[in-house]
Each structure stands twice: as structure tokens, then as C-alpha cells.
Amino acid sequence: MASSMTSVDRVCAKLRTEGRRVTPQRRVIVEVLMDNGSHLTADQVLRRARRELPDLSPATVYNTLHELAALGVLQELDLGLGLEQRRYDVATEEHDHLVCLRCGRVEDVPRRNGLKGSLGEDHDFEVVDRRVIYLGYCPECSSKNQTVAGSRMASENVGA
């Protein structure tokens, strides 16, 4: 918990350095992001922050998330799951993501280097960033897929 508070304090200090006030609403939003890990949707941040501040408005959450992303404190992720499913990631170092197509679970994975440089050289293109998303099924959903496929096959064989 102490290291989490240090992260919250560090983000609040960054806000102040950038000339922004640290309101109770902003602090609670930062606490939710830091305490609950990454990859939350704006709606998840809102629901969790309302446990502390029941009157917190959705606009305040969205504005604060966009502000924190602009300051480089977090990343706004479009994982191809739809606009309302954009996620916010407090891990700002370079990394890629695994996304489960069934449950929406998102995991950080280390970035595999090498491709960015060769693409730039091969196409005479200055690559400044990349975002890699691996789509598939988490272990829990993958086992559900096998169960569904297995029962489908069993029911097909019964009629044969």
C-alpha cells in the first residue's frame, strides 16, 4: 500500500508541476487507477471512484483521464473493443497487450524489439511508436471454448 501511495503522490506532484490543481476528485481518480492496476475502462474508474465520492460526475472522470494521458501519466488504449471499452493503463513504459476476445481481459506483455527498426529501414519510414495487440482467448475462456466445442461434437455424434 505504501508504494501505491508513493505513486499517487508522484502523479499528484506531476499535476501540480504542470500547473493543475489536485482536487479531491482528481486525487480519488488517481488512487483508483493506481490501486486497482491498469486496463480499467472509464466506467470502471467512475464506479470505483464513486465509492469515495458518490456525486462524482462522468465528465470529471473522462476529463481527468484525458488530462492524465496528455501528461504521459497513463496511456489511453484502443484495443479494438469499441469506444466505450477504451482502457487506461498506468504502465507507461513500452509494452504490448494480450486481449481476450471473450471476456475482455487485458494483460501487459514485454515488447519484442527488432521489428520497429527493420520496418523503418525497409520502407524508408521514420517509426516513432507502435502499438501491438495480440487478440485471442485467456486460459479460462479458452477452456470454455474447448468445452463448448466438445459438447457440440458429442451432440452431433449422438444423432449419428
C-alpha positions as CSV (number, residue, x, y, z in Angstrom):
1,M,0.0,0.0,0.0
2,A,2.9,2.4,0.8
3,S,4.3,2.1,-2.7
4,S,0.9,2.7,-4.2
5,M,0.6,5.9,-2.2
6,T,4.0,6.9,-3.4
7,S,2.7,6.5,-7.0
8,V,-0.4,8.5,-6.2
9,D,1.7,11.3,-4.6
10,R,4.1,11.3,-7.6
11,V,1.2,11.7,-10.1
12,C,-0.3,14.5,-7.9
13,A,3.1,16.2,-7.9
14,K,3.2,15.9,-11.7
15,L,-0.2,17.6,-11.9
16,R,1.0,20.4,-9.7
17,T,4.2,20.8,-11.7
18,E,2.1,21.2,-14.8
19,G,0.1,24.0,-13.1
20,R,-3.0,21.9,-12.4
21,R,-4.8,21.7,-9.1
22,V,-5.1,18.5,-7.3
23,T,-8.8,18.4,-6.4
24,P,-10.3,15.7,-4.2
25,Q,-11.9,14.3,-7.4
26,R,-8.6,14.1,-9.3
27,R,-6.9,12.5,-6.3
28,V,-9.6,9.8,-6.0
29,I,-9.4,9.1,-9.7
30,V,-5.6,8.7,-9.5
31,E,-6.0,6.5,-6.4
32,V,-8.4,4.2,-8.3
33,L,-6.1,3.9,-11.2
34,M,-3.0,3.2,-9.1
35,D,-4.7,0.9,-6.5
36,N,-6.7,-1.2,-9.0
37,G,-4.0,-1.8,-11.5
38,S,-4.2,-0.9,-15.1
39,H,-6.6,-1.5,-18.0
40,L,-9.7,-0.1,-16.4
41,T,-12.4,1.5,-18.6
42,A,-13.6,5.0,-17.8
43,D,-16.9,3.5,-16.5
44,Q,-15.0,1.2,-14.1
45,V,-13.0,4.1,-12.8
46,L,-16.2,6.1,-12.3
47,R,-17.9,3.3,-10.4
48,R,-14.9,2.7,-8.1
49,A,-14.3,6.4,-7.5
50,R,-17.9,6.9,-6.6
51,R,-17.3,4.6,-3.6
52,E,-15.4,7.6,-2.2
53,L,-17.2,10.4,-3.9
54,P,-20.8,9.4,-4.7
55,D,-21.5,12.7,-6.6
56,L,-18.5,12.4,-9.0
57,S,-19.6,13.2,-12.5
58,P,-18.7,11.1,-15.6
59,A,-17.4,14.3,-17.2
60,T,-14.9,14.8,-14.4
61,V,-13.7,11.3,-14.8
62,Y,-13.4,11.5,-18.6
63,N,-11.7,14.9,-18.5
64,T,-9.2,13.7,-15.8
65,L,-8.4,10.6,-17.7
66,H,-7.7,12.5,-20.9
67,E,-5.7,15.1,-19.0
68,L,-3.5,12.3,-17.3
69,A,-3.0,10.7,-20.7
70,A,-1.9,14.1,-22.2
71,L,0.6,14.5,-19.3
72,G,2.0,11.0,-20.1
73,V,0.9,9.6,-16.7
74,L,-1.2,6.9,-18.3
75,Q,-1.9,5.5,-21.7
76,E,-5.4,5.5,-23.3
77,L,-5.7,2.2,-25.1
78,D,-7.9,1.5,-28.1
79,L,-7.8,-2.3,-28.1
80,G,-10.4,-2.7,-30.9
81,L,-13.2,-3.5,-28.4
82,G,-15.3,-0.4,-29.1
83,L,-15.2,3.2,-27.9
84,E,-16.8,2.5,-24.5
85,Q,-14.2,-0.2,-24.0
86,R,-11.1,2.0,-24.2
87,R,-8.8,1.2,-21.4
88,Y,-6.5,3.2,-19.3
89,D,-3.1,1.8,-18.5
90,V,-0.8,3.2,-15.8
91,A,2.2,1.3,-17.1
92,T,3.7,3.9,-19.4
93,E,6.9,2.0,-20.4
94,E,6.9,0.4,-23.8
95,H,4.9,-2.9,-23.8
96,D,2.3,-4.7,-25.8
97,H,-1.0,-6.2,-24.8
98,L,-2.9,-9.5,-24.9
99,V,-6.6,-9.1,-25.2
100,C,-9.2,-11.8,-24.6
101,L,-11.9,-11.6,-27.2
102,R,-14.5,-13.3,-25.0
103,C,-14.1,-11.7,-21.5
104,G,-12.1,-8.5,-22.4
105,R,-9.2,-9.3,-20.1
106,V,-6.1,-7.3,-20.9
107,E,-2.5,-8.3,-19.9
108,D,0.7,-6.5,-20.4
109,V,3.4,-8.4,-22.3
110,P,7.1,-7.3,-22.8
111,R,7.7,-5.7,-26.1
112,R,9.7,-7.8,-28.6
113,N,12.2,-5.5,-30.2
114,G,13.7,-5.5,-33.6
115,L,10.7,-5.1,-35.9
116,K,10.4,-1.3,-35.5
117,G,13.9,-0.7,-36.8
118,S,13.7,-3.1,-39.7
119,L,10.3,-1.7,-40.8
120,G,11.7,1.8,-40.8
121,E,14.8,0.7,-42.8
122,D,12.8,-1.5,-45.2
123,H,10.3,1.2,-46.0
124,D,12.4,4.4,-45.5
125,F,9.9,5.4,-42.8
126,E,10.6,7.1,-39.5
127,V,8.8,4.9,-37.0
128,V,8.2,6.9,-33.7
129,D,5.8,4.5,-31.9
130,R,4.0,1.3,-32.3
131,R,1.1,-0.4,-30.6
132,V,0.8,-4.2,-30.8
133,I,-2.3,-6.0,-29.6
134,Y,-2.4,-9.8,-29.6
135,L,-6.1,-11.0,-29.8
136,G,-7.1,-14.4,-28.6
137,Y,-8.5,-16.2,-25.6
138,C,-7.3,-16.2,-22.0
139,P,-6.8,-19.6,-20.3
140,E,-10.3,-19.5,-18.7
141,C,-12.1,-18.6,-21.9
142,S,-10.0,-21.0,-24.0
143,S,-11.1,-23.9,-21.8
144,K,-14.7,-22.7,-22.2
145,N,-14.2,-22.8,-26.0
146,Q,-13.0,-26.4,-25.8
147,T,-15.9,-27.4,-23.5
148,V,-18.4,-25.8,-26.0
149,A,-16.8,-27.4,-29.0
150,G,-16.6,-30.8,-27.2
151,S,-20.3,-30.7,-26.2
152,R,-21.2,-29.7,-29.8
153,M,-19.2,-32.6,-31.2
154,A,-20.8,-35.0,-28.6
155,S,-24.3,-33.9,-29.5
156,E,-23.5,-34.3,-33.2
157,N,-22.3,-37.8,-32.7
158,V,-25.4,-38.8,-30.7
159,G,-27.6,-38.2,-33.7
160,A,-25.3,-40.3,-36.0
